[in-house]
Amino acid sequence: MAGQSGWWTKRWVRMPLGVIATGAASLLAFHAGQDIAQVAFGSGAAEAAPAMVPPPKPVPAVAQKPVDGPFVVKSILPINEPIRFGKFYWDETRAPASGKLVVTVDLTARVISVFRDGHEIGAAAILKGYGEKPTPTGIFPITEKDADHVSNIYDAPMPWMMRLTNDGVSIHGSKVEKGYATNGCIGVPDAFAEKLFRIASLGDKVIVTDGKTMQAGDPILAGEHAG
């Protein structure tokens, strides 16, 4: 399949503000309706004019700040240059030794990031699918892990495979170089794939977007700020 153009992919998070690709959660705005007063009429020939009750003042929308938790971005890796194909960054010093793991993928920027307890611990350039085999977007749990997987469709090695969909879309080790693509999977450098494989668990979420961004401090997963 046709490969990617250019030798590097743009970094989608930068210090200090930190813009990241992910599925972005919308803040809820609450709308206050108006009560309508009704007046009962007494018996008699004449009807009294209804008393007018002024409607309550509308309540302005209030931005809800995300609750501090494992799915809120707390820190990002200080990468101030484009990530070249085949290169990756991994630094767990800012993150706790254990915690909730979530992975984000931006197909537009062609970058994957790994967060633990809200701290970015890994980032790499990726290969993605094109044409008739595009990489799907959405939120996918990891449903299977196989360190020595071989595709039963393409008879190709998929080391450190972490399955995302029933039809075989996975994160796995690949030759991440100019001119290469996948059949819909997310290809990452082998060493990066191994590091992610060893800390990822079944059920961990992978969020795949196509250019959507949110500000640092926003929740990574909507509705899962805590616990």
Residue frames as a rotation matrix with the C-alpha (Angstrom) as fourth column:
MET 1
0.575 0.818 0.000 0.00
0.818 -0.575 0.000 0.00
0.000 0.000 -1.000 0.00
ALA 2
0.299 -0.461 0.835 1.08
0.280 -0.794 -0.539 3.57
0.912 0.395 -0.108 -0.54
GLY 3
-0.161 -0.485 -0.860 3.30
0.962 0.117 -0.247 4.85
0.221 -0.867 0.447 2.20
GLN 4
0.692 0.364 -0.623 3.52
0.587 -0.786 0.194 8.08
-0.419 -0.500 -0.758 4.10
SER 5
0.475 -0.532 0.701 5.20
0.461 -0.528 -0.714 11.19
0.749 0.662 -0.006 2.81
GLY 6
0.474 -0.381 0.794 7.94
-0.636 -0.772 0.009 12.93
0.609 -0.509 -0.608 4.71
TRP 7
-0.276 -0.718 -0.639 10.52
0.051 0.653 -0.756 11.62
0.960 -0.241 -0.144 7.13
TRP 8
-0.973 -0.088 -0.216 8.86
0.218 -0.015 -0.976 12.74
0.083 -0.996 0.034 10.31
THR 9
-0.034 0.999 0.021 5.52
0.706 0.010 0.708 13.20
0.707 0.039 -0.706 11.92
LYS 10
-0.226 -0.029 0.974 4.42
-0.308 -0.946 -0.100 16.28
0.924 -0.323 0.205 13.80
ARG 11
-0.865 -0.064 -0.498 4.40
0.450 0.340 -0.826 16.14
0.223 -0.938 -0.265 17.57
TRP 12
-0.105 0.924 0.367 0.88
0.269 -0.329 0.905 16.70
0.958 0.193 -0.214 18.83
VAL 13
0.846 0.278 -0.454 1.80
0.520 -0.247 0.818 17.60
0.115 -0.928 -0.354 22.43
ARG 14
-0.032 -0.866 0.499 4.18
0.399 -0.469 -0.788 20.40
0.916 0.174 0.361 23.36
MET 15
-0.011 -0.071 -0.997 5.36
0.984 -0.180 0.002 21.91
-0.179 -0.981 0.072 26.60
PRO 16
-0.982 -0.040 0.184 4.29
-0.188 0.251 -0.949 23.87
-0.008 -0.967 -0.255 28.49
LEU 17
-0.303 0.952 0.035 0.63
-0.935 -0.290 -0.204 23.96
-0.184 -0.094 0.978 27.48
GLY 18
-0.870 -0.155 0.468 0.55
-0.153 0.987 0.042 20.46
-0.469 -0.035 -0.883 26.09
VAL 19
0.048 0.891 -0.452 -1.96
-0.959 -0.086 -0.272 19.94
-0.281 0.447 0.850 23.30
ILE 20
-0.779 -0.341 0.526 -2.81
-0.267 0.940 0.214 16.27
-0.567 0.026 -0.823 22.80
ALA 21
-0.504 0.606 -0.615 -4.76
-0.687 0.150 0.711 14.21
0.523 0.781 0.341 20.32
THR 22
-0.952 0.302 0.054 -7.47
0.204 0.756 -0.622 12.26
-0.229 -0.581 -0.781 21.77
GLY 23
-0.292 0.948 0.125 -11.10
0.677 0.113 0.727 11.87
0.675 0.297 -0.675 21.82
ALA 24
-0.916 -0.256 0.309 -12.19
0.022 -0.800 -0.599 15.05
0.400 -0.542 0.739 23.39
ALA 25
-0.379 0.804 -0.459 -15.00
0.925 0.330 -0.185 15.24
0.003 -0.495 -0.869 26.02
SER 26
-0.311 0.377 0.872 -17.58
0.214 -0.867 0.451 18.11
0.926 0.327 0.189 25.75
LEU 27
-0.991 0.006 -0.135 -18.38
0.128 -0.271 -0.954 20.13
-0.042 -0.963 0.267 28.86
LEU 28
-0.292 0.956 0.010 -22.01
0.926 0.280 0.252 19.99
0.238 0.083 -0.968 29.88
ALA 29
-0.941 0.134 0.310 -24.02
-0.170 -0.981 -0.092 23.20
0.292 -0.139 0.946 29.82
PHE 30
-0.585 0.765 -0.271 -27.14
0.782 0.443 -0.437 23.23
-0.214 -0.468 -0.858 31.95
HIS 31
-0.777 0.401 0.485 -30.16
0.021 -0.754 0.656 25.18
0.629 0.520 0.578 30.68
ALA 32
-0.802 0.549 -0.237 -32.76
0.283 -0.002 -0.959 26.52
-0.527 -0.836 -0.153 33.07
GLY 33
-0.517 0.708 0.481 -36.26
0.698 0.023 0.716 26.53
0.496 0.705 -0.506 31.68
GLN 34
-0.847 0.310 0.432 -39.00
-0.417 -0.891 -0.179 29.04
0.329 -0.332 0.884 32.48
ASP 35
-0.727 0.675 -0.125 -41.94
0.598 0.533 -0.598 28.29
-0.337 -0.510 -0.791 34.79
ILE 36
-0.699 0.595 0.398 -45.29
-0.004 -0.559 0.829 29.38
0.716 0.578 0.393 33.43
ALA 37
-0.918 0.397 -0.010 -47.70
-0.023 -0.077 -0.997 30.65
-0.396 -0.915 0.080 36.09
GLN 38
-0.582 0.811 0.062 -51.34
0.321 0.159 0.934 29.76
0.747 0.563 -0.353 35.68
VAL 39
-0.906 0.336 0.257 -54.15
-0.412 -0.559 -0.720 31.56
-0.099 -0.758 0.645 37.48
ALA 40
-0.674 0.738 0.010 -57.45
0.738 0.674 0.038 29.90
0.021 0.033 -0.999 38.41
PHE 41
-0.733 0.512 0.448 -60.60
-0.255 -0.817 0.517 31.87
0.631 0.265 0.729 37.61
GLY 42
-0.854 0.500 0.146 -63.42
-0.073 0.163 -0.984 32.22
-0.515 -0.851 -0.103 40.15
SER 43
-0.423 0.799 0.428 -67.08
0.904 0.407 0.134 31.49
-0.067 0.444 -0.894 39.40
GLY 44
-0.027 0.461 -0.887 -69.08
0.246 -0.857 -0.453 34.45
-0.969 -0.231 -0.090 38.10
ALA 45
0.849 0.470 0.242 -69.93
0.353 -0.163 -0.921 36.33
-0.393 0.868 -0.304 34.99
ALA 46
0.811 -0.577 -0.100 -66.70
-0.538 -0.667 -0.515 38.21
0.231 0.471 -0.851 34.67
GLU 47
0.703 -0.669 -0.241 -63.20
0.665 0.739 -0.113 36.68
0.253 -0.081 0.964 34.38
ALA 48
0.778 -0.512 -0.365 -60.31
-0.116 -0.687 0.717 38.24
-0.618 -0.515 -0.594 36.20
ALA 49
0.697 -0.627 -0.348 -57.21
-0.537 -0.134 -0.833 39.05
0.475 0.767 -0.430 34.16
PRO 50
0.751 -0.447 -0.486 -54.42
0.555 0.826 0.096 36.50
0.359 -0.342 0.869 34.83
ALA 51
0.832 -0.541 -0.119 -51.69
-0.283 -0.599 0.749 37.64
-0.477 -0.590 -0.651 37.15
MET 52
0.752 -0.628 -0.200 -48.32
-0.125 0.161 -0.979 37.87
0.647 0.761 0.042 35.35
VAL 53
0.831 -0.548 0.095 -45.41
0.035 0.222 0.974 36.23
-0.555 -0.806 0.204 37.14
PRO 54
0.489 -0.700 -0.520 -41.97
-0.872 -0.391 -0.294 37.22
0.003 0.597 -0.802 35.82
PRO 55
0.868 -0.212 -0.450 -39.97
0.072 0.948 -0.309 34.21
0.492 0.236 0.838 34.58
PRO 56
0.739 -0.662 -0.129 -36.86
0.211 0.044 0.977 33.24
-0.641 -0.748 0.172 36.55
LYS 57
0.477 -0.664 -0.576 -33.58
-0.837 -0.543 -0.067 34.52
-0.269 0.514 -0.815 35.26
PRO 58
0.870 -0.178 -0.460 -31.71
-0.104 0.846 -0.524 31.96
0.482 0.503 0.717 33.14
VAL 59
0.714 -0.671 0.199 -28.80
-0.094 0.190 0.977 30.25
-0.694 -0.717 0.072 34.83
PRO 60
0.447 -0.590 -0.672 -25.60
-0.894 -0.276 -0.353 30.78
0.023 0.759 -0.651 32.82
ALA 61
0.857 -0.226 -0.464 -23.72
0.074 0.944 -0.322 27.73
0.510 0.242 0.825 31.60
VAL 62
0.607 -0.666 0.434 -20.90
-0.726 -0.243 0.643 26.81
-0.323 -0.706 -0.631 33.93
ALA 63
0.250 -0.619 -0.745 -17.79
-0.576 0.523 -0.628 25.07
0.779 0.585 -0.226 32.69
GLN 64
0.959 0.112 0.261 -17.24
-0.276 0.584 0.764 21.95
-0.067 -0.804 0.590 34.77
LYS 65
0.074 -0.996 -0.052 -13.61
-0.986 -0.065 -0.151 21.47
0.147 0.063 -0.987 35.66
PRO 66
0.339 0.042 -0.940 -12.51
-0.232 0.972 -0.040 17.86
0.912 0.231 0.339 35.31
VAL 67
0.918 -0.024 0.395 -12.05
-0.381 0.211 0.900 15.96
-0.105 -0.977 0.185 38.54
ASP 68
-0.048 -0.997 -0.069 -8.47
-0.996 0.053 -0.075 15.14
0.079 0.065 -0.995 39.30
GLY 69
0.631 0.299 0.716 -8.01
-0.403 0.915 -0.027 11.47
-0.663 -0.272 0.698 38.52
PRO 70
-0.127 -0.783 0.609 -6.12
0.165 0.589 0.791 8.87
-0.978 0.201 0.054 36.50
PHE 71
-0.002 0.186 0.983 -7.73
0.973 0.227 -0.041 9.88
-0.231 0.956 -0.181 33.20
VAL 72
0.978 0.171 -0.116 -6.89
0.149 -0.973 -0.177 13.59
-0.143 0.156 -0.977 33.38
VAL 73
0.442 -0.864 0.240 -3.64
0.565 0.060 -0.823 14.73
0.697 0.499 0.515 31.74
LYS 74
0.889 -0.190 -0.416 -1.17
0.313 -0.409 0.857 15.78
-0.333 -0.893 -0.304 34.42
SER 75
0.143 -0.887 -0.439 2.12
-0.451 -0.453 0.769 15.88
-0.881 0.088 -0.465 32.51
ILE 76
0.996 0.090 0.027 3.52
-0.013 0.410 -0.912 15.24
-0.093 0.908 0.409 29.06
LEU 77
0.339 -0.927 0.159 6.94
0.833 0.375 0.407 14.28
-0.437 -0.006 0.900 27.84
PRO 78
0.438 -0.228 -0.869 9.16
-0.173 -0.971 0.168 17.32
-0.882 0.077 -0.465 27.01
ILE 79
-0.169 -0.417 0.893 9.51
0.820 0.443 0.362 16.55
-0.546 0.794 0.267 23.30
ASN 80
0.312 0.240 -0.919 10.14
-0.042 -0.963 -0.266 19.77
-0.949 0.122 -0.290 21.41
GLU 81
-0.590 -0.483 -0.648 10.94
-0.694 -0.108 0.712 18.34
-0.414 0.869 -0.271 18.00
PRO 82
0.364 0.721 -0.589 9.15
-0.909 0.413 -0.055 16.25
0.203 0.556 0.806 15.39
ILE 83
0.146 -0.256 0.956 9.22
-0.442 0.847 0.294 12.51
-0.885 -0.466 0.011 16.07
ARG 84
-0.319 -0.355 -0.879 10.98
-0.948 0.107 0.301 10.81
-0.013 0.929 -0.371 13.18
PHE 85
0.684 0.556 -0.472 9.78
-0.607 0.793 0.054 7.48
0.405 0.249 0.880 11.81
GLY 86
0.354 -0.508 -0.786 11.24
0.283 0.859 -0.427 4.64
0.891 -0.072 0.447 13.85
LYS 87
-0.745 -0.638 0.193 12.08
0.049 -0.342 -0.939 6.84
0.665 -0.690 0.286 16.83
PHE 88
0.419 0.888 -0.188 10.25
0.355 0.031 0.935 6.86
0.836 -0.458 -0.302 20.15
TYR 89
-0.464 -0.466 0.754 10.47
-0.515 -0.550 -0.657 8.36
0.721 -0.693 0.015 23.63
TRP 90
0.437 0.573 -0.693 9.90
0.299 0.634 0.713 6.55
0.848 -0.519 0.106 26.92
ASP 91
-0.725 -0.612 0.315 10.28
-0.071 -0.388 -0.919 8.04
0.685 -0.689 0.237 30.40
GLU 92
0.178 0.834 -0.523 8.32
0.488 0.387 0.782 6.81
0.854 -0.394 -0.338 33.43
THR 93
-0.701 -0.596 -0.392 9.99
0.605 -0.204 -0.770 9.05
0.378 -0.777 0.503 36.02
ARG 94
-0.815 0.424 0.395 7.03
-0.486 -0.871 -0.069 11.47
0.315 -0.248 0.916 36.28
ALA 95
0.138 0.940 -0.311 4.44
-0.596 0.330 0.732 8.71
0.791 0.085 0.606 36.68
PRO 96
0.224 -0.008 0.974 3.70
-0.899 0.384 0.210 6.49
-0.376 -0.923 0.079 39.68
ALA 97
-0.769 -0.620 0.156 4.94
-0.541 0.761 0.358 2.91
-0.341 0.191 -0.921 39.52
SER 98
-0.745 0.611 0.267 1.38
0.662 0.725 0.189 1.70
-0.078 0.318 -0.945 39.00
GLY 99
-0.492 0.644 -0.586 -1.89
-0.230 -0.746 -0.625 3.26
-0.839 -0.173 0.515 37.90
LYS 100
0.498 0.789 0.360 -4.57
0.243 0.271 -0.931 3.36
-0.832 0.551 -0.057 35.22
LEU 101
-0.667 -0.741 0.081 -3.21
0.212 -0.085 0.974 3.08
-0.714 0.667 0.213 31.68
VAL 102
0.615 0.786 0.068 -4.72
0.276 -0.134 -0.952 4.69
-0.739 0.604 -0.299 28.59
VAL 103
-0.529 -0.770 0.357 -3.30
0.571 -0.011 0.821 4.98
-0.628 0.639 0.445 25.07
THR 104
0.513 0.654 -0.557 -4.13
-0.045 -0.627 -0.778 7.72
-0.857 0.424 -0.292 22.56
VAL 105
-0.422 -0.569 0.706 -3.49
0.722 0.260 0.641 7.66
-0.549 0.780 0.301 18.81
ASP 106
0.294 0.441 -0.848 -3.82
-0.256 -0.819 -0.514 10.64
-0.921 0.368 -0.128 16.46
LEU 107
0.334 -0.118 0.935 -3.99
0.752 0.631 -0.189 9.42
-0.568 0.766 0.299 12.87
THR 108
0.963 0.029 0.269 -3.51
0.195 -0.766 -0.613 12.93
0.188 0.642 -0.743 11.48
ALA 109
0.574 -0.789 0.217 -0.31
-0.815 -0.526 0.243 13.54
-0.078 -0.316 -0.945 13.43
ARG 110
0.582 -0.293 -0.759 0.64
-0.120 0.891 -0.437 9.84
0.804 0.345 0.483 13.16
VAL 111
-0.550 -0.710 0.440 1.60
-0.532 -0.109 -0.840 9.72
0.644 -0.696 -0.318 16.84
ILE 112
0.392 0.582 -0.712 0.80
0.323 0.638 0.699 7.32
0.862 -0.504 0.062 19.67
SER 113
-0.371 -0.477 0.796 1.04
-0.637 -0.493 -0.593 8.30
0.676 -0.727 -0.121 23.35
VAL 114
-0.020 0.284 -0.959 0.86
0.536 0.813 0.229 6.17
0.844 -0.509 -0.169 26.47
PHE 115
-0.154 0.059 0.986 -0.45
-0.647 -0.761 -0.056 7.67
0.747 -0.647 0.155 29.73
ARG 116
-0.219 0.124 -0.968 -0.29
0.641 0.766 -0.047 6.16
0.736 -0.631 -0.247 33.21
ASP 117
0.030 0.374 -0.927 -2.31
0.956 -0.282 -0.082 7.84
-0.292 -0.884 -0.366 35.92
GLY 118
0.882 0.444 -0.155 -2.50
0.368 -0.857 -0.361 10.90
-0.294 0.262 -0.919 33.65
HIS 119
0.276 -0.867 -0.415 1.24
-0.473 -0.498 0.727 11.17
-0.837 -0.004 -0.548 32.99
GLU 120
0.891 -0.046 -0.452 2.57
-0.419 0.304 -0.856 10.60
0.177 0.952 0.251 29.49
ILE 121
0.420 -0.757 0.500 5.29
-0.318 0.393 0.863 7.96
-0.850 -0.522 -0.076 29.68
GLY 122
-0.436 -0.595 0.675 5.75
0.439 0.514 0.737 7.05
-0.785 0.618 0.038 26.01
ALA 123
0.551 0.569 -0.611 5.33
-0.321 -0.531 -0.784 8.52
-0.771 0.628 -0.110 22.53
ALA 124
-0.500 -0.700 0.510 6.23
0.242 0.452 0.859 7.30
-0.831 0.553 -0.057 19.06
ALA 125
-0.379 0.335 -0.863 5.55
-0.895 -0.368 0.250 7.82
-0.234 0.867 0.440 15.38
ILE 126
-0.075 0.465 0.882 3.23
-0.124 0.874 -0.471 5.20
-0.989 -0.144 -0.008 13.89
LEU 127
-0.985 0.072 -0.156 2.29
-0.143 0.168 0.975 3.49
0.097 0.983 -0.155 10.67
LYS 128
-0.308 0.942 0.131 -1.42
-0.369 0.009 -0.929 3.42
-0.877 -0.334 0.346 9.82
GLY 129
-0.330 0.282 0.901 -3.71
0.718 0.694 0.045 1.96
-0.613 0.662 -0.432 7.21
TYR 130
-0.645 0.092 -0.759 -4.69
-0.450 -0.848 0.280 3.71
-0.618 0.522 0.588 3.98
GLY 131
-0.746 0.287 -0.602 -7.13
-0.587 0.144 0.797 3.31
0.315 0.947 0.061 1.10
GLU 132
0.127 0.844 -0.520 -9.36
-0.399 0.524 0.752 0.26
0.908 0.112 0.404 1.46
LYS 133
0.258 -0.111 -0.960 -7.74
0.733 0.670 0.119 -0.64
0.630 -0.734 0.254 4.80
PRO 134
-0.029 -0.272 0.962 -7.89
-0.306 -0.914 -0.268 2.53
0.952 -0.302 -0.057 6.90
THR 135
-0.835 -0.236 -0.496 -7.27
0.410 0.335 -0.849 2.47
0.367 -0.912 -0.183 10.62
PRO 136
0.144 0.986 0.084 -10.63
0.612 -0.155 0.776 2.88
0.778 -0.060 -0.626 12.37
THR 137
-0.669 -0.251 0.700 -11.32
-0.322 -0.751 -0.577 5.61
0.670 -0.611 0.421 14.91
GLY 138
0.508 0.857 -0.083 -13.04
-0.207 0.215 0.954 5.12
0.836 -0.468 0.287 18.23
ILE 139
-0.044 -0.444 0.895 -12.38
-0.998 -0.014 -0.056 3.85
0.038 -0.896 -0.442 21.74
PHE 140
0.465 0.110 -0.878 -11.21
-0.362 0.929 -0.076 0.24
0.808 0.353 0.472 21.84
PRO 141
0.627 -0.305 0.717 -10.33
-0.676 0.245 0.695 -2.01
-0.388 -0.920 -0.053 24.77
ILE 142
-0.422 -0.790 -0.444 -7.36
-0.873 0.487 -0.037 -4.31
0.246 0.372 -0.895 24.44
THR 143
0.578 0.794 0.188 -8.97
-0.815 0.573 0.084 -7.75
-0.041 -0.202 0.979 24.08
GLU 144
0.946 -0.318 0.068 -5.99
0.321 0.946 -0.040 -10.01
-0.052 0.060 0.997 23.40
LYS 145
0.486 -0.867 -0.111 -2.21
-0.827 -0.498 0.261 -10.00
-0.281 -0.035 -0.959 23.82
ASP 146
0.896 -0.277 0.348 0.27
0.343 0.928 -0.144 -12.23
-0.283 0.249 0.926 21.98
ALA 147
0.384 -0.831 -0.401 3.99
-0.328 -0.529 0.782 -11.53
-0.863 -0.169 -0.476 22.03
ASP 148
-0.703 -0.697 0.143 4.73
-0.173 0.363 0.916 -13.80
-0.690 0.618 -0.376 19.05
HIS 149
0.275 0.945 0.178 1.61
0.039 0.174 -0.984 -13.37
-0.961 0.277 0.011 16.95
VAL 150
-0.912 -0.402 0.075 1.55
0.078 0.011 0.997 -14.14
-0.402 0.916 0.021 13.24
SER 151
-0.306 0.839 -0.450 -1.33
-0.811 -0.477 -0.339 -12.84
-0.499 0.261 0.826 11.12
ASN 152
-0.414 0.235 0.879 -3.56
0.287 0.951 -0.119 -15.67
-0.864 0.203 -0.461 9.92
ILE 153
0.748 0.658 -0.086 -4.77
0.174 -0.319 -0.932 -13.40
-0.641 0.682 -0.353 7.10
TYR 154
0.824 -0.473 -0.312 -1.48
-0.549 -0.528 -0.648 -12.07
0.141 0.706 -0.694 5.73
ASP 155
0.812 -0.536 -0.229 0.89
0.559 0.828 0.047 -14.69
0.165 -0.166 0.972 7.21
ALA 156
0.125 -0.743 0.658 3.01
0.061 -0.656 -0.752 -11.83
0.990 0.134 -0.037 8.52
PRO 157
-0.370 -0.321 -0.872 4.68
0.859 0.239 -0.453 -11.47
0.354 -0.916 0.187 11.94
MET 158
0.312 0.488 0.815 2.95
-0.046 -0.849 0.526 -9.07
0.949 -0.201 -0.243 14.35
PRO 159
-0.418 -0.571 -0.707 5.26
0.632 0.376 -0.678 -9.04
0.653 -0.730 0.204 17.38
TRP 160
-0.914 0.058 -0.402 3.92
0.335 -0.453 -0.826 -7.77
-0.230 -0.889 0.395 20.71
MET 161
-0.635 0.728 0.258 0.37
0.155 -0.208 0.966 -7.76
0.757 0.653 0.019 19.31
MET 162
-0.819 0.520 -0.244 -2.43
0.178 -0.175 -0.968 -6.08
-0.546 -0.836 0.051 21.30
ARG 163
-0.663 0.594 0.455 -5.77
0.678 0.220 0.702 -6.69
0.317 0.774 -0.549 19.59
LEU 164
-0.905 0.358 -0.227 -8.36
-0.218 -0.852 -0.477 -3.88
-0.364 -0.382 0.849 19.41
THR 165
-0.045 0.922 -0.384 -11.11
-0.970 -0.132 -0.204 -5.20
-0.239 0.363 0.901 17.10
ASN 166
0.359 0.304 0.882 -12.61
-0.239 0.944 -0.228 -8.56
-0.902 -0.129 0.412 16.21
ASP 167
0.989 0.044 0.139 -11.47
0.122 0.274 -0.954 -8.24
-0.080 0.961 0.266 12.61
GLY 168
0.520 -0.854 0.012 -7.82
0.850 0.516 -0.107 -8.04
0.085 0.066 0.994 13.59
VAL 169
0.457 -0.385 0.802 -6.94
-0.023 -0.906 -0.422 -4.35
0.889 0.175 -0.423 13.99
SER 170
0.720 -0.321 -0.615 -4.13
0.693 0.356 0.626 -4.26
0.018 -0.877 0.479 16.55
ILE 171
0.702 -0.709 0.075 -1.18
-0.713 -0.698 0.068 -2.36
0.004 -0.101 -0.995 17.90
HIS 172
0.854 -0.450 0.260 1.99
0.389 0.886 0.253 -4.29
-0.344 -0.115 0.932 17.10
GLY 173
0.048 -0.944 -0.326 5.66
-0.022 -0.328 0.945 -3.98
-0.999 -0.038 -0.037 16.33
SER 174
0.863 0.252 0.438 6.46
0.435 0.069 -0.898 -2.87
-0.257 0.965 -0.050 12.78
LYS 175
-0.349 -0.904 0.246 9.17
0.910 -0.263 0.322 -1.53
-0.226 0.336 0.914 10.54
VAL 176
0.642 0.631 -0.435 8.22
0.565 -0.773 -0.287 2.12
-0.518 -0.061 -0.853 10.97
GLU 177
-0.541 -0.832 -0.123 9.91
0.427 -0.398 0.812 3.70
-0.724 0.387 0.570 7.99
LYS 178
-0.224 0.377 -0.899 9.06
-0.669 -0.730 -0.139 6.00
-0.708 0.570 0.416 5.09
GLY 179
-0.503 0.085 -0.860 7.09
-0.812 0.296 0.503 4.22
0.298 0.951 -0.079 2.39
TYR 180
-0.904 0.182 -0.386 5.49
0.264 0.949 -0.170 1.63
0.336 -0.255 -0.907 4.67
ALA 181
-0.305 0.867 0.394 1.86
-0.871 -0.422 0.254 1.27
0.386 -0.266 0.883 5.73
THR 182
-0.869 0.113 0.482 -0.36
-0.190 0.823 -0.536 -1.28
-0.456 -0.557 -0.694 7.48
ASN 183
-0.700 0.709 -0.085 -3.59
0.248 0.353 0.902 -3.05
0.669 0.611 -0.423 6.63
GLY 184
0.336 0.872 0.355 -5.46
-0.003 -0.376 0.927 -0.99
0.942 -0.312 -0.124 9.22
CYS 185
0.503 -0.213 -0.838 -3.32
0.836 0.364 0.409 -1.78
0.218 -0.907 0.362 12.24
ILE 186
0.914 -0.329 0.236 -1.28
-0.380 -0.898 0.222 0.69
0.139 -0.293 -0.946 14.30
GLY 187
0.599 -0.766 -0.232 2.37
0.617 0.627 -0.477 -0.12
0.510 0.143 0.848 13.67
VAL 188
0.887 -0.371 0.276 4.94
-0.462 -0.721 0.517 1.05
0.007 -0.586 -0.811 16.20
PRO 189
-0.021 -0.966 -0.258 8.68
-0.788 0.175 -0.591 0.39
0.616 0.191 -0.765 16.62
ASP 190
0.196 0.107 -0.975 9.35
0.155 0.978 0.138 -3.09
0.968 -0.178 0.175 18.02
ALA 191
-0.720 -0.559 -0.410 11.06
0.484 0.018 -0.875 -1.82
0.497 -0.829 0.257 21.18
PHE 192
-0.759 0.537 0.368 8.17
-0.630 -0.749 -0.207 0.57
0.165 -0.389 0.907 21.87
ALA 193
0.156 0.853 -0.497 5.65
-0.606 0.481 0.634 -2.21
0.780 0.202 0.592 21.27
GLU 194
-0.151 -0.287 -0.946 7.44
0.456 0.829 -0.324 -4.45
0.877 -0.480 0.006 23.77
LYS 195
-0.973 -0.229 0.017 7.45
0.103 -0.503 -0.858 -1.76
0.205 -0.833 0.513 26.46
LEU 196
-0.423 0.891 0.166 3.74
-0.879 -0.448 0.162 -1.10
0.219 -0.077 0.973 25.98
PHE 197
0.124 0.450 -0.884 2.93
-0.286 0.870 0.403 -4.82
0.950 0.203 0.236 25.82
ARG 198
-0.506 -0.453 -0.734 4.59
0.472 0.567 -0.675 -5.47
0.722 -0.688 -0.073 29.17
ILE 199
-0.984 0.128 -0.124 2.60
0.041 -0.513 -0.858 -2.81
-0.173 -0.849 0.499 31.07
ALA 200
-0.470 0.862 -0.190 -0.74
-0.820 -0.347 0.455 -2.99
0.326 0.370 0.870 29.23
SER 201
-0.805 0.324 0.497 -3.57
-0.073 0.777 -0.625 -5.17
-0.588 -0.540 -0.602 30.53
LEU 202
-0.682 0.672 0.288 -6.64
0.624 0.330 0.708 -6.61
0.382 0.663 -0.645 28.88
GLY 203
0.320 0.892 -0.319 -9.40
0.947 -0.304 0.100 -4.01
-0.008 -0.334 -0.943 29.04
ASP 204
-0.326 -0.481 -0.814 -7.09
0.420 -0.845 0.331 -0.98
-0.847 -0.234 0.478 28.91
LYS 205
0.686 0.727 0.026 -8.52
0.401 -0.349 -0.847 1.63
-0.607 0.591 -0.531 26.55
VAL 206
-0.621 -0.753 0.217 -6.99
0.608 -0.288 0.739 2.82
-0.494 0.591 0.637 23.28
ILE 207
0.431 0.750 -0.503 -8.49
0.265 -0.637 -0.724 6.05
-0.863 0.179 -0.473 21.90
VAL 208
-0.546 -0.569 0.615 -7.98
0.741 0.015 0.672 6.51
-0.391 0.822 0.413 18.15
THR 209
0.462 0.660 -0.592 -8.87
0.261 -0.739 -0.621 9.92
-0.848 0.133 -0.514 16.70
ASP 210
0.076 -0.389 0.918 -8.21
0.997 0.017 -0.075 11.69
0.013 0.921 0.389 13.42
GLY 211
-0.469 -0.415 0.780 -6.97
0.483 -0.860 -0.167 15.14
0.740 0.299 0.603 14.37
LYS 212
0.659 0.720 0.217 -9.16
0.180 -0.431 0.884 15.87
0.730 -0.544 -0.413 17.40
THR 213
-0.501 -0.865 -0.042 -7.36
0.348 -0.156 -0.924 17.71
0.792 -0.478 0.379 20.17
MET 214
0.752 0.651 -0.098 -8.02
0.392 -0.322 0.862 18.94
0.530 -0.687 -0.497 23.69
GLN 215
0.335 -0.617 0.712 -6.22
-0.575 -0.732 -0.364 21.16
0.746 -0.288 -0.600 26.13
ALA 216
-0.558 -0.603 -0.570 -3.91
0.193 0.574 -0.796 19.80
0.807 -0.554 -0.204 28.78
GLY 217
-0.928 0.256 0.272 -5.89
-0.334 -0.242 -0.911 19.20
-0.168 -0.936 0.310 31.95
ASP 218
0.015 0.952 -0.306 -8.97
-0.985 0.067 0.160 17.95
0.173 0.299 0.938 30.09
PRO 219
0.246 0.117 0.962 -10.14
-0.472 0.882 0.014 14.40
-0.847 -0.457 0.271 30.76
ILE 220
-0.776 -0.541 -0.325 -8.64
-0.571 0.384 0.726 11.81
-0.268 0.749 -0.607 28.43
LEU 221
-0.791 0.587 -0.170 -11.67
0.451 0.749 0.486 9.56
0.413 0.308 -0.857 28.80
ALA 222
-0.465 0.705 0.536 -15.07
-0.608 -0.694 0.386 11.23
0.643 -0.146 0.751 29.13
GLY 223
0.543 0.829 0.138 -16.94
-0.632 0.295 0.717 10.11
0.553 -0.476 0.684 32.22
GLU 224
0.733 -0.352 -0.582 -13.95
0.519 0.842 0.145 8.27
0.439 -0.409 0.800 33.68
HIS 225
0.450 -0.550 0.704 -12.24
-0.437 -0.823 -0.363 11.00
0.779 -0.144 -0.611 35.69
ALA 226
-0.118 -0.433 0.894 -11.74
-0.993 0.027 -0.118 8.92
0.027 -0.901 -0.433 38.77
GLY 227
0.279 0.222 0.934 -11.21
-0.567 0.823 -0.027 5.36
-0.775 -0.522 0.356 39.90
